[in-house]
Amino acid sequence: MTEPQATWLTQKAYDRLQNELDALIENRPILAAEINERREEGDLKENGGYHAAREQQGQEEARIRQLQELLANVTIGEAPAESGVASLGSVVKVYYDGDEDDDETFLIATREEGGRDPNLETYSPESPLGKALLGAKVGETRSYDLPNGKTAEVTLVSAEPYHED
C-alpha cells in the first residue's frame, strides 16, 4: 500500500476545511438524535424522514473521513511570491501544441485549494499536465503524455500567484 500524497494548501484553505470538519463532527449527536426520533415514529419501510436522516448521516460521515485524511497529509504553504514560473499555487495560462489560439487558464493545486472559484479550473500537480508545467518559465514549452498514449506540448504564457478572495 502506498503512502497518501501530501496535499498543498494555503493557511486560509486549511482553516476553512478544518472549520468544516469541526462543524460536521459537532453535528454528529444532533443527527443521531434525529435518527432516533424518526425511528420511534413507527414503520421504517415507509418512514421517509428516517431514511433521509440516515442518508444525510452517511454523506456527512464520508465527508468527515475525506477531510480527516486530507488534513492528516497536508503541507501548508503560501502561494508563490514570484510571477513567471509555474509552481504550486500558480494561476497559469498556456497554449497547446504550438497553437496560440488553443489556450487555457487554470490553477495548479488540489481541488480543495482551488474549488472555491467556479470560474477557475484546477489541475492537480500530480496530473501529467501539472507535472510537466511545474518549474516551467514563461515562454518554455514542455511535453506530457496523454491518456491515449500520445504526447502533447504545452507552452507557458503566464504564471501568477493565486490569491483567494
Phi, psi and omega in degrees: 000136182271155176289143177293145179290141174291140179256131179272128177222151170283164178299321180297316179293319178300312180299319179298315180291323178294321177296320177297316179299314180301318180294320179295319180293320178296331182280346182307308182295326179295315180292321177297320178295321179295319178298315179297320179297315180293324180299324183285352180287345177128216187309116184287336180298325185249018184260089182299322180297321178296313182294323177295318179294320178295320178297315179298319179299317179298317180294318181291322178294321177296318179293322177300313180298318180298313181294320180297317179295315180299311184287340177285340183236049186249145171245121182265131180208184177246158175302150181302144181278333185263152174260163173095353178230130179285123178210174177305130180087012178262140168267117185246150171243131182227163165230156190252141171047042175075004181259102184295343177278343179265074185247164181206145176241132181203169179260136173265105183186188175271164178299323180295326181286315187258358186293352183280340182254102184293345181267359182237113177294148179241128177247134180292142174291349178268351178287158179305318179292315179300314179299318181296324185277332183306125180088353180289145176259156180307133180093346182279141177251134180233156177252151175209156182273136176269159180302333181277005178093349179278170179245141178236160176244145179225137179245131180279121179267317179205157176214119181233149176298140177279134177234117178287139179291000000 
